[in-house]
Structures are given as C-alpha cells and as structure tokens.
Amino acid sequence: MPRVMRSLYNFVMTLDDPDPIRRLRAIMARLRDPVAGCPWDRAQTPETIVPYTLEEAYEVGEAIAAGDTGVIRGELGDLLFQVVFQARLAEEAGQFDFDDVARAIGDKLWRRHPHVFGAAEFADDHEREAAWESAKAEERRERERHGAMDDIPLAMPALARAAKLQRRARRVGFDWDGAAAVLAKLREEIEEVQVEHEQGGSPERLTDEVGDVLFTVVNWARHLGVEPEAALRGSNRKFERRFRAMERLAAARGQDVAQLELEALDGLWNEVKAAEAGQR
C-alpha cells in the first residue's frame, strides 16, 4: 500500500485515539491528506513552515516569562505541532517520521548523560560540562564536521548566536581571562564608535563598529553569567510596560504623548518608574 494511503488508513483508525500523541499525528495526517485535507497545510514544505516554527519558539519564551501556565501549555502545543508537521513532511518523503525524531533525541540524551544512565562519575560541574562538550564534539566528527564553529544555525537570534560562537571559541582556549578584561575591551570598542562617528564615518563603518560593541557586550554578559538574549528580552518587556503606562498616565491627564516635549515625557517616565519602585 502506498505511504500516503497507509497514512490515511492509520488516521481513520486513530483520530479518536486516547493517546494524545497518536491522535495529534493522526490529525496531522488528515490535514495533509491529498483529498480530504486542508489546502493550506497541503501546500506547505519544510522550508515554508520554518518561519512559523521560529515564531512559535519565541512565543513559548514570552509565555514562560509572563508566567501564565495556561498560555505556556498552549504555546508549547503550538511548538509541538511544528515538530509533528516537519516530521510528517519527512515521512511523506520517505526520510524519517516522528518516532525516528523521538528515538534520536532519546538516544542522544542517554548518550550524553553517562552519569545518570551509566556508571560515570564527575567531580564537579566543570568536569561534567567538559564531558558533555566532548560528547557533542565526537558527534560532530561522526557527521564529518571538524570546525569548532560548525552547525551553529545562521537563523538563531544574533545575540544568542554570538554567545554560542563565543562558547565554542572558549573550548579551544580562545577567550578572555575574565569579566574585567572584557569590560576594558568594551570601553575600547565604544571609543572606536565615537571616533568613527566624529570623523564622519560611513554607515558601513559605523555598522561594523557598533556590531563590535554588541558582540563585546555579549562576551561581557557571558563572563558575568548572564544570558544576553534573555536579558534583552527582559529589558524589551520592561521598556514596553513602562511606555504603555506612560501613555495611560498622559491620557488620564488629557494629554497625548506624541504632542509632549521631551522634558514632559521624561517627567512621565520618571513617575512611572517611581510608581513601579513603590509597588515592590
């Protein structure tokens, strides 16, 4: 029986399956059915759904930050659907299926945790992390990749990718001695931006210099034990929250923030900050 026909038969038998994963896979098969499925779902390819997968991952992060368990559950479901969707497309192409995906990650976790599933013992976190990185390096060698920077996705958010690049460089000893050394470098990079700006540097040169500043900020955060992507997301949320509060405060006074001078806006901003501080 052809693969698609087999899948159609399976979904008919399992759409009301009490097992939630089997039911989800059956629903996915129905959505992709060439006759009875959804036109939009049938038209998708592995490439076209990548933006949705990334968007869902970001929404999971936002939901967790907000702390609403109901929203978290829903967003995790949306992200799981993306995995099921990609696995279904691969299954139709005769490449792999959802079981293969689950089996592969299970095998990987088992292999990378010999201290949990085997007899290995590590003296401390540093030794355990070194073993973890060694296992990952061996896996890359098996995939015929040999560079320290291999398999770091270009689609990652820039801050998170910068941190990952820096951690990879650290493995081979290419790293700063500590946070103080990075701070000195950061001051140097900021000075270079200022000089470039004062000398009328081109947009390309200024972009390059500002990029160096941001890359160094990520390095500094890493040495301070701060995850830069999470830190910036938090600051984004804080700025948005305060700005919205500033708009509400202005509206309550019959004002429009778009019509106010900077001094008045600063006053509103400081009032909002003071109100937040008083609520802590």
Stockholm file with secondary structure:
# STOCKHOLM 1.0

chainA/1-280         MPRVMRSLYNFVMTLDDPDPIRRLRAIMARLRDPVAGCPWDRAQTPETIVPYTLEEAYEVGEAIAAGDTGVIRGELGDLLFQVVFQARLAEEAGQFDFDDVARAIGDKLWRRHPHVFGAAEFADDHEREAAWESAKAEERRERERHGAMDDIPLAMPALARAAKLQRRARRVGFDWDGAAAVLAKLREEIEEVQVEHEQGGSPERLTDEVGDVLFTVVNWARHLGVEPEAALRGSNRKFERRFRAMERLAAARGQDVAQLELEALDGLWNEVKAAEAGQR
#=GR chainA/1-280 SS CCHHHHHHHHHHHHTTCSSHHHHHHHHHHHHTCTTTSCHHHHHCCTTTTHHHHHHHHHHHHHHHHHTCHHHHHHHHHHHHHHHHHHHHHHHHTTSCCHHHHHHHHHHHHHHHCHHHHSSCCCSSHHHHHHHHHHHHHHHHHHTTCCCTTTTCCTTSCHHHHHHHHHHHHHHTTCSCSSHHHHHHHHHHHHHHHHHHHHTTCCHHHHHHHHHHHHHHHHHHHHHTTCCHHHHHHHHHHHHHHHHHHHHHHHHHTTCCGGGSCHHHHHHHHHHHHHHHHHHC
#=GC SS_cons         CCHHHHHHHHHHHHTTCSSHHHHHHHHHHHHTCTTTSCHHHHHCCTTTTHHHHHHHHHHHHHHHHHTCHHHHHHHHHHHHHHHHHHHHHHHHTTSCCHHHHHHHHHHHHHHHCHHHHSSCCCSSHHHHHHHHHHHHHHHHHHTTCCCTTTTCCTTSCHHHHHHHHHHHHHHTTCSCSSHHHHHHHHHHHHHHHHHHHHTTCCHHHHHHHHHHHHHHHHHHHHHTTCCHHHHHHHHHHHHHHHHHHHHHHHHHTTCCGGGSCHHHHHHHHHHHHHHHHHHC
//
